Amino acid sequence: MEIKILLADDHKITRAGLKALLDGQKNMIVVGEAENGRQAVRLASELTPDVIVMDINMPELNGIEATRQILAELPGTKIIALSMYSDKRYVVGMLKAGVSGYLLKNCAFDELVSAISSVVKNQNYMSQKIANTIMKDYANFLETGDASPTSQLSVREREVLQLIAEGLKTKDIATRIHVSVKTVETHRQQIMRKLGTTSVAELTKIALKEGLTTLDT
């Protein structure tokens, strides 16, 4: 089955290059192109792509807000941020919006293909430099002496959080820890409530910070 991809970038030459490369993959096809965030939202609704490769700085509606709007309507869509920026404010903004991956535009094309293949399997993907940004943020967090955000979670909730961050589906988590699917869903709701999160991407960031999982898992 082909992976349907929507490209959202305000640079036509970037879109053209990505389209040519992705269409060359045997299991991928670019079904649409958006030159701004507002168009990306509209095309996402019309085309229901599996994956959206999203730039951040775009006219009319930026990638962060476009991501929020798309995932509010199509929560199953996987969005990969592809940006020239590794600054914390952009990374955190996109993670909070709910992206499943974050790559820099100077990455090798093979890495983008790997990222797309990962997110369609419900796995998150971040380039090494982005991972370093997140870890540096965590180091600064430690220096403040604040309590760990996961300290309020039960042992079972921490276990479920790790499995969620590692990309396991609810049914698979239930099988792994020998509980019902409903119980896992309850744990997930409790974890999100306690941590004040609304997306798997945010949970994954916290799990990475807390050492519950690694990028290589």
Secondary structure as UniProt FT lines:
FT   STRAND          3..8
FT   HELIX           12..23
FT   TURN            26..27
FT   STRAND          28..34
FT   HELIX           37..47
FT   STRAND          51..54
FT   HELIX           63..73
FT   TURN            75..76
FT   STRAND          78..83
FT   HELIX           88..97
FT   STRAND          101..104
FT   TURN            105..106
FT   HELIX           109..119
FT   TURN            120..122
FT   STRAND          125..126
FT   HELIX           128..144
FT   HELIX           149..152
FT   HELIX           155..165
FT   TURN            166..167
FT   HELIX           170..177
FT   HELIX           181..195
FT   HELIX           200..209
FT   TURN            210..211
FT   TURN            215..216
//
